């Protein structure tokens, strides 16, 4: 089974927050990508939560210097993930931020987002939650993707054992 997980870091958790980092990994092929997004390339992306910055450790200046513009970010995601289903452990948040990103460009996403319920039973999702809480996450998108895949594999292996 092809398992592609995605994670986003954002400027905060509020309604005006937006994505600042995206990472995904295809566990079957090993292909992965991670990049920052420059918020100054999107109109109205001004909200910045210092607590969120403390969690992910990404400064706005770093985004301005190293981040992709929003159009390049959307094109890059569509190019690599066309017709794929992406699994998120926090689909409500990640879908919100991806929607903000794509709506800001007028580009349509060419992939589908899904939550853990697409691949895990309710019992497995409970086990996933326990495992995920036990991890000390770094709150950088690619590290989180690796942790998500690790937890999914752990609870999937237990079910098949």
Secondary structure by P-SEA (a helix, b strand, c coil): cbbbbbbbbcccccccccccbbbbbccccccccccccccccccccccccaaaaaaccccaaaaaaccccaaaaaaaaaaacccbbbbbcaaaaaaaaaaaaaaacccccccccccccccccaaaaaaaaaaaaaccccccaaaaaaaaaaaaaaaaaaaac
